[in-house]
Amino acid sequence: MDIKRITANDNDLESLAPYTKITGAWLVGGSDAATADIYDALTVTGTPKFSLKAAINTVSSYLYFGEQGISFKTGISVGLTGTGMILFLVIK
């Protein structure tokens, strides 16, 4: 298990190829509202598997999927919007 910290500078992050499950995620808003879309894909395309939203300067989204987590068959890719936001993914 690992915690991946993703900032707005990592927008359209490349696939997190070695990881196949997310067990938790939380989003911290920055200087404007933030959105994180998480895809079961090698790139940020298609329909997100799940999304998080956060207001300005708040932790307003947190998801915990339990020890089993959510499985990803193709890969984990993340699309971000917002300024100064931080997304944390608990992955394995």
N, C-alpha and C positions, 0 to 999 in steps of 0.2 A: 504494500500500500504506500502511496506517495501523495503529497499535496502539491499541486501545481498552481503557482501564482501567475496569473495572466493579467497584464495591464493593457490600457488603451493603446500603448505603443506596439502591442503584439496583435493588432487588429487583423482579422482574417488569418489567424494562426494556422500554420501548416498542421497537417494531421498529426495527432499524438499516436503514432503507429504502434509503439510497443504496448499500449494500454488497450484493454478490451472492456473494462467496466468502470462505471462511475458510481460510487457509493454515497457521495454527498457533494453539494455545491452551494456556495453563497456568493452574493454579489454586493459590493460596496459602491454606492454612487459617488461620483466626483463632483466637479463644479457644475455639472448639469445632469439631467436624468440619464440613466444608463440601461442598456439592454444587452443581454447575452443570449445568443441562439446556439444551441449545441446540436450538431448533426451527426448522423451515422453515415459518414462519407469521408472520402479522402480530401475533399475540398468543401468549401462553404457553398453548397448547392442543395436544391431540393427543399423539402419540408423539415424544419427542425424537429428533433426527437423531444426536446423540451426547451423552454425559454425562462429566463429570469429577468425581472425588472427591478430597478432601485431608484428611489428619489434622490435628490441632491444631498450629498454628504451623509447618507444613511445606509445602514445595512437593512434593506427592506425585503430581501429575498433570501430564503434559505430552504434547501431541500435535502432531506435525508432519505435514502432509498434502502437502508438496512444493509446488513453484511453481504447479502447476495448482490445488491446493486442493480443497475440497469446495464444490460449487455449491449455491446456494439459489435456488429458483424464485420463491417467494412473498415471502420476507423473512427476516431473521435476528432471532429473539426469544430472550431469555435468562431463565430462571427460576433463582433462587438461594436456597439455604438455608445458614444458618450465621451466625455473628457475627464481624465484623471480618475477613472473608475478602476476597480480591481475585482477580478473574478478568481475565486479559489475553487479548484476541483479536487476532490478526494478520489484518486484513481488507482486501479490495480490491473 
